[in-house]
Amino acid sequence: LKATSDRLAAARTLQFTAVAGYEYQSKLGPPILYTVRYDVVMQRPDKLRILMPGDGPASEFTVDGRQMIAYAPAENLAAVADAPPTVEGALLKAFTTAGIYFPFVDLLAADPYQALTQGAELAFVVGPSTVVAGVKTDIVVWANSDVFLQIWIGSDDKLPRRVRAIFRNDPLVLRHELDLSDWKLDAPVAQDLFVAAKAQSAGRMPFKAPGPPAKA
């Protein structure tokens, strides 16, 4: 985990694809799996673009150093707010004011190790694997009072390839999985990627959660 954190924290630019799978209880009892894809580009300290073409409505989230914009292409509506001076600050503001959350935010933190291990109560190595992502990985487990995590980390490149989470307070013990691929670290990034051009002429909606405020 420390090697993973050091590699991610040292990169000025990060690009990757994340596919998240979420289980929800069906009326019949057994859970149904829903998936969301995230195409992520980040440039430290203050630029981020996340495209979400998942099974549900497509959406975009961009931070250009001045503003952060959540854009819904189908409805042609955009929520705009001033952005803090860092990606980490923008993600925190997006969550606390609008309930916007991404399952990989710890990997984008300035110190991923602190974010990943905060409150850890136990950790151990399960062993090696050659199945996930077609590369050799080391399987690591850690848990705190909220969540039990199993993480597949590249043995050679130290990049996370899969994360599986079960939350302690979930009586249904539903599983959440995240597959990470197409990693590019310190690759050149075109600055126009962070400009939400279509959102500039879109209708405006409040930058806040549509339901009750999100809890910390």
MIDOSE-1310 file (N, C-alpha, C; in nm, 2 decimals, decimal comma, always signed):
residues 216
lkat	+0,08/-0,12/+0,00/+0,00/+0,00/+0,00/+0,09/+0,13/+0,00; +0,20/+0,12/+0,08/+0,28/+0,24/+0,08/+0,35/+0,26/-0,06; +0,39/+0,15/-0,12/+0,45/+0,16/-0,25/+0,35/+0,22/-0,35; +0,23/+0,17/-0,35/+0,12/+0,22/-0,43/+0,10/+0,37/-0,41
sdrl	+0,09/+0,41/-0,29/+0,07/+0,55/-0,25/+0,19/+0,64/-0,30; +0,31/+0,59/-0,28/+0,42/+0,67/-0,33/+0,42/+0,69/-0,48; +0,39/+0,59/-0,55/+0,39/+0,60/-0,70/+0,28/+0,69/-0,75; +0,16/+0,68/-0,69/+0,05/+0,77/-0,73/+0,07/+0,91/-0,69
aaar	+0,13/+0,94/-0,57/+0,15/+1,07/-0,52/+0,26/+1,14/-0,60; +0,35/+1,07/-0,65/+0,46/+1,13/-0,72/+0,43/+1,17/-0,86; +0,32/+1,12/-0,92/+0,28/+1,15/-1,06/+0,21/+1,28/-1,07; +0,26/+1,36/-1,16/+0,19/+1,49/-1,19/+0,06/+1,47/-1,26
tlqf	+0,06/+1,38/-1,35/-0,07/+1,35/-1,42/-0,10/+1,20/-1,40; -0,23/+1,17/-1,39/-0,28/+1,03/-1,38/-0,40/+1,01/-1,48; -0,40/+0,90/-1,55/-0,51/+0,86/-1,63/-0,54/+0,71/-1,61; -0,66/+0,68/-1,60/-0,70/+0,54/-1,58/-0,85/+0,52/-1,61
tava	-0,89/+0,40/-1,62/-1,03/+0,37/-1,64/-1,07/+0,28/-1,52; -1,19/+0,32/-1,46/-1,24/+0,24/-1,34/-1,38/+0,19/-1,38; -1,40/+0,07/-1,35/-1,54/+0,01/-1,37/-1,58/-0,04/-1,23; -1,69/+0,02/-1,18/-1,74/-0,01/-1,05/-1,86/-0,10/-1,06
gyey	-1,87/-0,20/-0,97/-1,99/-0,28/-0,97/-2,05/-0,27/-0,83; -2,18/-0,24/-0,82/-2,25/-0,22/-0,70/-2,37/-0,32/-0,69; -2,38/-0,39/-0,58/-2,49/-0,48/-0,56/-2,60/-0,41/-0,49; -2,72/-0,43/-0,53/-2,84/-0,38/-0,47/-2,94/-0,49/-0,45
qskl	-3,01/-0,49/-0,34/-3,11/-0,60/-0,31/-3,22/-0,59/-0,41; -3,26/-0,70/-0,47/-3,38/-0,71/-0,55/-3,50/-0,74/-0,47; -3,62/-0,73/-0,53/-3,74/-0,77/-0,46/-3,75/-0,91/-0,43; -3,67/-0,99/-0,51/-3,67/-1,14/-0,48/-3,58/-1,18/-0,37
gppi	-3,49/-1,08/-0,33/-3,39/-1,11/-0,23/-3,25/-1,11/-0,28; -3,21/-1,19/-0,37/-3,07/-1,19/-0,42/-3,04/-1,06/-0,48; -2,91/-1,01/-0,47/-2,88/-0,88/-0,52/-2,86/-0,87/-0,67; -2,88/-0,76/-0,72/-2,86/-0,72/-0,86/-2,74/-0,64/-0,87
lytv	-2,66/-0,66/-0,97/-2,53/-0,59/-0,99/-2,55/-0,48/-1,09; -2,52/-0,35/-1,05/-2,52/-0,24/-1,14/-2,37/-0,19/-1,16; -2,34/-0,15/-1,29/-2,20/-0,11/-1,32/-2,20/+0,03/-1,37; -2,09/+0,10/-1,33/-2,06/+0,23/-1,38/-1,91/+0,24/-1,42
rydv	-1,89/+0,30/-1,54/-1,75/+0,32/-1,59/-1,71/+0,47/-1,57; -1,59/+0,48/-1,53/-1,53/+0,62/-1,51/-1,40/+0,63/-1,59; -1,39/+0,72/-1,68/-1,27/+0,75/-1,75/-1,21/+0,88/-1,69; -1,09/+0,86/-1,62/-1,04/+0,96/-1,53/-0,91/+1,02/-1,59
vmqr	-0,90/+1,15/-1,59/-0,77/+1,22/-1,62/-0,75/+1,33/-1,51; -0,64/+1,33/-1,45/-0,61/+1,43/-1,34/-0,47/+1,49/-1,37; -0,46/+1,62/-1,34/-0,34/+1,69/-1,35/-0,32/+1,77/-1,22; -0,22/+1,74/-1,14/-0,20/+1,81/-1,01/-0,15/+1,95/-1,04
pdkl	-0,19/+2,05/-0,96/-0,27/+2,03/-0,84/-0,42/+2,05/-0,85; -0,47/+2,10/-0,97/-0,61/+2,15/-0,96/-0,69/+2,12/-1,08; -0,66/+2,01/-1,16/-0,74/+1,98/-1,28/-0,78/+1,84/-1,28; -0,91/+1,81/-1,32/-0,97/+1,68/-1,32/-1,08/+1,67/-1,42
rilm	-1,08/+1,55/-1,49/-1,20/+1,53/-1,57/-1,24/+1,38/-1,55; -1,37/+1,36/-1,52/-1,42/+1,23/-1,51/-1,55/+1,21/-1,60; -1,54/+1,12/-1,70/-1,65/+1,09/-1,78/-1,71/+0,96/-1,74; -1,85/+0,96/-1,73/-1,92/+0,85/-1,68/-2,02/+0,80/-1,78
pgdg	-1,98/+0,71/-1,87/-2,07/+0,66/-1,97/-2,14/+0,53/-1,93; -2,17/+0,51/-1,80/-2,21/+0,38/-1,74/-2,35/+0,34/-1,79; -2,40/+0,23/-1,73/-2,53/+0,18/-1,77/-2,64/+0,27/-1,75; -2,62/+0,37/-1,65/-2,73/+0,47/-1,63/-2,70/+0,59/-1,71
pase	-2,76/+0,70/-1,68/-2,75/+0,83/-1,76/-2,60/+0,87/-1,76; -2,55/+0,91/-1,87/-2,41/+0,96/-1,88/-2,40/+1,09/-1,81; -2,28/+1,12/-1,76/-2,26/+1,24/-1,70/-2,11/+1,28/-1,70; -2,07/+1,40/-1,67/-1,93/+1,44/-1,67/-1,91/+1,53/-1,55
ftvd	-1,78/+1,52/-1,50/-1,74/+1,61/-1,39/-1,61/+1,66/-1,42; -1,59/+1,80/-1,42/-1,46/+1,86/-1,46/-1,43/+1,96/-1,36; -1,30/+1,98/-1,34/-1,24/+2,08/-1,25/-1,13/+2,14/-1,34; -1,13/+2,27/-1,36/-1,03/+2,34/-1,45/-0,94/+2,43/-1,38
grqm	-0,94/+2,43/-1,24/-0,86/+2,52/-1,16/-0,93/+2,64/-1,11; -1,04/+2,67/-1,18/-1,13/+2,78/-1,13/-1,27/+2,74/-1,09; -1,33/+2,65/-1,18/-1,46/+2,61/-1,16/-1,47/+2,46/-1,16; -1,57/+2,40/-1,09/-1,60/+2,26/-1,11/-1,74/+2,25/-1,16
iaya	-1,76/+2,16/-1,26/-1,89/+2,15/-1,33/-1,93/+2,01/-1,34; -2,06/+1,98/-1,29/-2,12/+1,86/-1,31/-2,22/+1,87/-1,43; -2,21/+1,79/-1,53/-2,28/+1,81/-1,65/-2,36/+1,68/-1,69; -2,49/+1,70/-1,72/-2,57/+1,59/-1,76/-2,61/+1,61/-1,91
paen	-2,54/+1,54/-2,00/-2,56/+1,57/-2,15/-2,70/+1,54/-2,20; -2,76/+1,44/-2,15/-2,90/+1,41/-2,20/-3,00/+1,52/-2,17; -2,99/+1,58/-2,05/-3,08/+1,69/-2,02/-3,02/+1,82/-2,05; -2,89/+1,82/-2,09/-2,82/+1,95/-2,13/-2,83/+2,05/-2,01
laav	-2,80/+2,00/-1,89/-2,80/+2,08/-1,77/-2,66/+2,07/-1,70; -2,62/+2,18/-1,65/-2,49/+2,19/-1,58/-2,50/+2,26/-1,45; -2,43/+2,20/-1,35/-2,42/+2,26/-1,21/-2,28/+2,31/-1,20; -2,26/+2,44/-1,17/-2,13/+2,51/-1,17/-2,10/+2,56/-1,03
adap	-1,98/+2,55/-0,98/-1,94/+2,60/-0,85/-1,79/+2,64/-0,86; -1,75/+2,74/-0,77/-1,61/+2,77/-0,76/-1,53/+2,65/-0,71; -1,41/+2,63/-0,76/-1,33/+2,52/-0,72/-1,23/+2,56/-0,63; -1,20/+2,48/-0,52/-1,09/+2,50/-0,43/-0,96/+2,48/-0,51
ptve	-0,84/+2,52/-0,45/-0,72/+2,52/-0,53/-0,66/+2,38/-0,55; -0,72/+2,28/-0,50/-0,66/+2,14/-0,52/-0,77/+2,05/-0,57; -0,74/+1,94/-0,64/-0,83/+1,84/-0,67/-0,90/+1,78/-0,55; -0,82/+1,75/-0,45/-0,87/+1,69/-0,33/-0,97/+1,78/-0,26
gall	-0,95/+1,91/-0,26/-1,04/+2,00/-0,20/-1,17/+2,01/-0,29; -1,16/+2,00/-0,42/-1,27/+2,01/-0,51/-1,36/+1,88/-0,48; -1,30/+1,77/-0,47/-1,38/+1,64/-0,45/-1,45/+1,65/-0,31; -1,38/+1,70/-0,21/-1,45/+1,72/-0,08/-1,57/+1,81/-0,09
kaft	-1,55/+1,92/-0,16/-1,66/+2,02/-0,17/-1,77/+1,96/-0,25; -1,74/+1,89/-0,36/-1,85/+1,82/-0,44/-1,93/+1,73/-0,36; -1,86/+1,65/-0,27/-1,93/+1,56/-0,18/-2,02/+1,63/-0,08; -1,96/+1,72/-0,01/-2,03/+1,78/+0,10/-2,15/+1,87/+0,06
tagi	-2,13/+1,93/-0,06/-2,24/+2,03/-0,11/-2,34/+1,96/-0,20; -2,29/+1,86/-0,28/-2,38/+1,80/-0,38/-2,40/+1,65/-0,37; -2,33/+1,59/-0,28/-2,34/+1,44/-0,27/-2,28/+1,37/-0,38; -2,18/+1,44/-0,45/-2,11/+1,37/-0,56/-1,99/+1,30/-0,51
yfpf	-1,98/+1,17/-0,53/-1,88/+1,08/-0,48/-1,83/+0,98/-0,58; -1,70/+0,96/-0,59/-1,64/+0,86/-0,68/-1,57/+0,76/-0,59; -1,58/+0,63/-0,63/-1,52/+0,52/-0,54/-1,37/+0,51/-0,54; -1,30/+0,60/-0,62/-1,16/+0,59/-0,62/-1,09/+0,72/-0,57
vdll	-1,17/+0,80/-0,49/-1,11/+0,93/-0,45/-0,99/+0,92/-0,37; -0,97/+0,81/-0,29/-0,85/+0,79/-0,21/-0,73/+0,79/-0,30; -0,74/+0,73/-0,42/-0,62/+0,72/-0,51/-0,58/+0,86/-0,57; -0,67/+0,96/-0,56/-0,64/+1,09/-0,61/-0,59/+1,19/-0,51
aadp	-0,59/+1,14/-0,38/-0,55/+1,22/-0,27/-0,40/+1,26/-0,28; -0,36/+1,37/-0,22/-0,22/+1,41/-0,21/-0,14/+1,30/-0,14; -0,20/+1,24/-0,04/-0,13/+1,13/+0,03/-0,22/+1,01/+0,03; -0,23/+0,93/-0,07/-0,32/+0,81/-0,08/-0,30/+0,72/+0,04
yqal	-0,17/+0,70/+0,09/-0,15/+0,61/+0,20/-0,23/+0,65/+0,32; -0,23/+0,77/+0,35/-0,30/+0,82/+0,47/-0,45/+0,80/+0,45; -0,50/+0,83/+0,33/-0,64/+0,81/+0,30/-0,68/+0,66/+0,30; -0,60/+0,58/+0,25/-0,63/+0,43/+0,24/-0,62/+0,37/+0,38
tqga	-0,53/+0,41/+0,46/-0,51/+0,33/+0,59/-0,57/+0,40/+0,71; -0,64/+0,51/+0,69/-0,69/+0,58/+0,81/-0,78/+0,49/+0,89; -0,75/+0,48/+1,02/-0,83/+0,40/+1,11/-0,82/+0,25/+1,09; -0,71/+0,21/+1,02/-0,70/+0,06/+1,00/-0,68/-0,01/+1,13
elaf	-0,75/-0,13/+1,14/-0,75/-0,21/+1,26/-0,67/-0,34/+1,23; -0,66/-0,38/+1,11/-0,58/-0,50/+1,08/-0,55/-0,50/+0,93; -0,44/-0,57/+0,89/-0,40/-0,58/+0,75/-0,32/-0,70/+0,74; -0,33/-0,77/+0,63/-0,25/-0,89/+0,60/-0,24/-0,92/+0,45
vvgp	-0,14/-0,99/+0,41/-0,13/-1,03/+0,27/-0,19/-1,17/+0,25; -0,28/-1,18/+0,15/-0,34/-1,31/+0,12/-0,24/-1,39/+0,04; -0,18/-1,33/-0,06/-0,08/-1,40/-0,15/-0,08/-1,35/-0,29; -0,01/-1,41/-0,38/+0,00/-1,36/-0,52/-0,11/-1,41/-0,60
stvv	-0,14/-1,34/-0,71/-0,24/-1,38/-0,81/-0,19/-1,34/-0,95; -0,22/-1,42/-1,05/-0,19/-1,39/-1,19/-0,32/-1,38/-1,27; -0,43/-1,37/-1,21/-0,56/-1,37/-1,28/-0,61/-1,23/-1,31; -0,61/-1,15/-1,22/-0,66/-1,01/-1,23/-0,58/-0,93/-1,32
agvk	-0,64/-0,87/-1,42/-0,58/-0,77/-1,51/-0,47/-0,83/-1,60; -0,45/-0,96/-1,59/-0,35/-1,02/-1,68/-0,21/-1,00/-1,63; -0,19/-0,95/-1,51/-0,05/-0,93/-1,46/-0,04/-0,99/-1,32; +0,08/-1,01/-1,27/+0,10/-1,06/-1,14/+0,06/-0,95/-1,04
tdiv	-0,02/-0,99/-0,94/-0,06/-0,90/-0,84/-0,04/-0,96/-0,70; -0,03/-0,88/-0,60/-0,03/-0,92/-0,46/-0,16/-0,88/-0,40; -0,23/-0,97/-0,33/-0,36/-0,95/-0,27/-0,34/-0,91/-0,13; -0,39/-0,79/-0,09/-0,38/-0,73/+0,04/-0,52/-0,71/+0,10
vwan	-0,53/-0,74/+0,22/-0,66/-0,71/+0,29/-0,63/-0,62/+0,41; -0,72/-0,52/+0,42/-0,72/-0,44/+0,55/-0,86/-0,40/+0,58; -0,88/-0,37/+0,71/-1,01/-0,33/+0,76/-1,00/-0,22/+0,86; -1,11/-0,14/+0,87/-1,12/-0,05/+0,98/-1,26/-0,07/+1,04
sdvf	-1,31/+0,02/+1,12/-1,44/+0,00/+1,18/-1,56/+0,01/+1,09; -1,53/+0,06/+0,96/-1,64/+0,08/+0,87/-1,64/-0,02/+0,75; -1,52/-0,06/+0,71/-1,52/-0,14/+0,58/-1,41/-0,24/+0,58; -1,43/-0,35/+0,51/-1,34/-0,46/+0,49/-1,30/-0,45/+0,34
lqiw	-1,17/-0,43/+0,31/-1,12/-0,41/+0,18/-1,02/-0,52/+0,14; -1,04/-0,57/+0,01/-0,94/-0,66/-0,05/-0,89/-0,59/-0,17; -0,76/-0,58/-0,18/-0,70/-0,50/-0,29/-0,60/-0,58/-0,37; -0,60/-0,58/-0,50/-0,51/-0,65/-0,58/-0,41/-0,54/-0,64
igsd	-0,28/-0,55/-0,60/-0,18/-0,45/-0,64/-0,08/-0,51/-0,73; -0,04/-0,45/-0,84/+0,06/-0,50/-0,93/+0,19/-0,53/-0,86; +0,24/-0,65/-0,87/+0,37/-0,68/-0,80/+0,48/-0,60/-0,86; +0,48/-0,57/-0,98/+0,60/-0,50/-1,04/+0,57/-0,35/-1,05
dklp	+0,45/-0,31/-1,10/+0,43/-0,16/-1,11/+0,37/-0,10/-0,99; +0,32/-0,18/-0,90/+0,26/-0,12/-0,77/+0,13/-0,04/-0,79; +0,07/-0,07/-0,91/-0,06/+0,00/-0,93/-0,18/-0,08/-0,89; -0,28/-0,02/-0,83/-0,40/-0,10/-0,79/-0,48/-0,15/-0,91
rrvr	-0,52/-0,27/-0,91/-0,59/-0,33/-1,02/-0,74/-0,37/-0,99; -0,76/-0,40/-0,87/-0,90/-0,43/-0,82/-0,91/-0,41/-0,68; -1,03/-0,35/-0,64/-1,06/-0,33/-0,50/-1,20/-0,39/-0,47; -1,21/-0,46/-0,36/-1,34/-0,52/-0,33/-1,38/-0,48/-0,19
aifr	-1,49/-0,43/-0,16/-1,53/-0,37/-0,03/-1,66/-0,43/+0,02; -1,67/-0,45/+0,15/-1,79/-0,49/+0,22/-1,80/-0,40/+0,34; -1,91/-0,34/+0,36/-1,92/-0,24/+0,47/-1,98/-0,31/+0,59; -1,92/-0,28/+0,71/-1,95/-0,35/+0,83/-2,10/-0,33/+0,87
ndpl	-2,15/-0,21/+0,85/-2,29/-0,19/+0,90/-2,39/-0,23/+0,80; -2,36/-0,29/+0,69/-2,45/-0,34/+0,59/-2,51/-0,47/+0,63; -2,63/-0,48/+0,67/-2,69/-0,61/+0,72/-2,70/-0,71/+0,60; -2,70/-0,66/+0,48/-2,71/-0,76/+0,36/-2,58/-0,80/+0,31
vlrh	-2,47/-0,74/+0,36/-2,33/-0,78/+0,33/-2,32/-0,77/+0,17; -2,36/-0,66/+0,11/-2,35/-0,65/-0,03/-2,21/-0,61/-0,07; -2,17/-0,65/-0,19/-2,03/-0,63/-0,23/-2,02/-0,52/-0,33; -1,91/-0,45/-0,32/-1,88/-0,34/-0,41/-1,74/-0,37/-0,47
eldl	-1,73/-0,37/-0,60/-1,60/-0,40/-0,66/-1,56/-0,29/-0,76; -1,43/-0,27/-0,77/-1,38/-0,16/-0,86/-1,26/-0,22/-0,93; -1,27/-0,23/-1,07/-1,16/-0,27/-1,15/-1,09/-0,15/-1,21; -0,96/-0,14/-1,21/-0,88/-0,03/-1,25/-0,79/-0,07/-1,36
sdwk	-0,79/+0,00/-1,48/-0,71/-0,04/-1,59/-0,66/+0,08/-1,67; -0,58/+0,05/-1,77/-0,54/+0,16/-1,87/-0,46/+0,27/-1,79; -0,38/+0,23/-1,70/-0,30/+0,33/-1,62/-0,20/+0,40/-1,71; -0,20/+0,54/-1,69/-0,09/+0,62/-1,76/-0,05/+0,72/-1,65
ldap	+0,08/+0,72/-1,62/+0,13/+0,81/-1,52/+0,23/+0,91/-1,59; +0,21/+1,03/-1,56/+0,30/+1,14/-1,61/+0,30/+1,15/-1,77; +0,19/+1,10/-1,83/+0,18/+1,12/-1,97/+0,13/+1,26/-2,00; +0,17/+1,32/-2,12/+0,12/+1,45/-2,15/-0,03/+1,45/-2,16
vaqd	-0,09/+1,56/-2,12/-0,23/+1,58/-2,11/-0,27/+1,71/-2,18; -0,36/+1,71/-2,28/-0,40/+1,83/-2,35/-0,49/+1,91/-2,25; -0,47/+2,04/-2,24/-0,54/+2,12/-2,14/-0,68/+2,14/-2,18; -0,72/+2,12/-2,30/-0,86/+2,14/-2,34/-0,95/+2,02/-2,29
lfva	-0,88/+1,92/-2,24/-0,96/+1,81/-2,18/-1,04/+1,85/-2,06; -0,99/+1,95/-1,99/-1,05/+2,00/-1,86/-1,15/+2,11/-1,88; -1,18/+2,14/-2,01/-1,28/+2,25/-2,04/-1,40/+2,18/-2,09; -1,51/+2,20/-2,01/-1,64/+2,14/-2,04/-1,71/+2,23/-2,14
akaq	-1,67/+2,22/-2,27/-1,72/+2,31/-2,37/-1,87/+2,31/-2,38; -1,93/+2,19/-2,39/-2,08/+2,18/-2,41/-2,15/+2,23/-2,29; -2,09/+2,22/-2,17/-2,16/+2,26/-2,05/-2,17/+2,41/-2,04; -2,09/+2,49/-2,11/-2,09/+2,63/-2,11/-2,22/+2,69/-2,15
sagr	-2,28/+2,62/-2,25/-2,41/+2,68/-2,31/-2,53/+2,60/-2,26; -2,51/+2,51/-2,16/-2,62/+2,43/-2,11/-2,70/+2,51/-2,01; -2,82/+2,46/-1,99/-2,90/+2,52/-1,88/-2,84/+2,50/-1,74; -2,87/+2,58/-1,65/-2,81/+2,57/-1,52/-2,90/+2,51/-1,42
mpfk	-2,84/+2,43/-1,33/-2,91/+2,37/-1,21/-2,83/+2,40/-1,09; -2,89/+2,39/-0,97/-2,81/+2,42/-0,85/-2,70/+2,31/-0,83; -2,59/+2,36/-0,77/-2,48/+2,26/-0,74/-2,51/+2,21/-0,60; -2,60/+2,12/-0,59/-2,64/+2,06/-0,46/-2,71/+1,93/-0,48
apgp	-2,71/+1,85/-0,38/-2,77/+1,72/-0,39/-2,92/+1,73/-0,41; -2,98/+1,64/-0,50/-3,12/+1,65/-0,52/-3,21/+1,61/-0,41; -3,15/+1,54/-0,31/-3,22/+1,49/-0,19/-3,16/+1,55/-0,07; -3,18/+1,48/+0,05/-3,12/+1,53/+0,17/-2,97/+1,55/+0,17
paka	-2,91/+1,64/+0,24/-2,77/+1,66/+0,24/-2,69/+1,53/+0,27; -2,58/+1,51/+0,21/-2,50/+1,39/+0,24/-2,43/+1,40/+0,37; -2,43/+1,29/+0,44/-2,36/+1,29/+0,57/-2,21/+1,27/+0,55; -2,14/+1,32/+0,65/-1,99/+1,32/+0,64/-1,95/+1,17/+0,64
